[in-house]
């Protein structure tokens, strides 16, 4: 918890110092981990689930020929409200 708080404080001070020196208020986004599923992949997955609600995640990976694990599909569906 303390580490996250310090990181937030560091981000705030970095933005303040950038504004003072260059008068820019935007914050450069962090270079986080790239998404494994594209927006179109997510739409296709939801379409398949609506048509066949009992299909397995590994079968979805096979049908769409995705380069991700069935666990990534399962996590996406869980976050979308499918249990």
C-alpha positions in Angstrom: 0.0 0.0 0.0 2.8 2.4 0.9 4.6 1.7 -2.4 1.5 2.6 -4.5 1.0 5.8 -2.5 4.6 6.9 -3.1 4.3 6.1 -6.8 1.2 8.3 -7.0 3.0 11.2 -5.2 5.9 10.8 -7.6 3.6 11.0 -10.6 2.0 14.2 -9.2 5.3 15.8 -8.7 6.5 14.8 -12.1 3.5 16.5 -13.7 3.9 19.6 -11.6 7.6 19.9 -12.5 6.8 19.4 -16.2 4.2 22.1 -16.0 6.6 24.5 -14.4 9.3 23.9 -17.0 7.4 23.3 -20.2 3.8 24.5 -19.4 2.4 21.1 -20.4 -0.4 19.6 -18.4 -0.8 16.3 -20.1 0.7 13.1 -18.5 2.5 10.7 -20.7 0.8 7.3 -20.2 2.7 4.5 -18.6 4.0 1.8 -21.0 2.0 -1.0 -19.5 1.5 -4.5 -20.6 -0.1 -4.8 -24.1 -3.6 -6.2 -24.4 -3.8 -9.8 -25.6 -7.3 -9.4 -27.1 -8.1 -6.7 -29.6 -11.5 -4.8 -29.6 -12.6 -6.9 -32.6 -11.6 -10.1 -30.9 -13.7 -9.2 -27.9 -16.7 -8.4 -30.0 -16.3 -11.8 -31.8 -16.1 -13.6 -28.5 -19.2 -12.0 -27.2 -21.0 -12.8 -30.4 -20.1 -16.5 -30.1 -21.1 -16.6 -26.5 -24.5 -15.1 -27.3 -25.1 -17.7 -30.0 -23.6 -20.7 -28.1 -23.6 -20.0 -24.3 -22.2 -23.4 -23.4 -19.1 -23.3 -25.6 -15.7 -23.8 -23.9 -13.0 -21.1 -23.8 -10.5 -23.4 -25.5 -13.1 -24.0 -28.3 -13.4 -20.2 -28.8 -9.6 -20.0 -29.2 -9.7 -22.7 -31.8 -12.7 -21.2 -33.7 -11.2 -17.7 -33.9 -7.6 -18.9 -34.2 -6.5 -16.5 -31.5 -2.9 -16.2 -30.2 -3.8 -16.3 -26.6 -4.7 -18.8 -23.8 -8.1 -20.0 -22.9 -7.5 -18.4 -19.5 -7.4 -15.0 -21.2 -10.8 -15.6 -22.7 -12.1 -16.8 -19.4 -10.8 -13.7 -17.7 -12.4 -11.4 -20.3 -15.7 -13.2 -20.0 -15.6 -13.0 -16.2 -14.9 -9.2 -16.4 -17.8 -8.9 -18.9 -20.2 -10.4 -16.5 -20.3 -14.0 -17.7 -19.8 -16.5 -14.9 
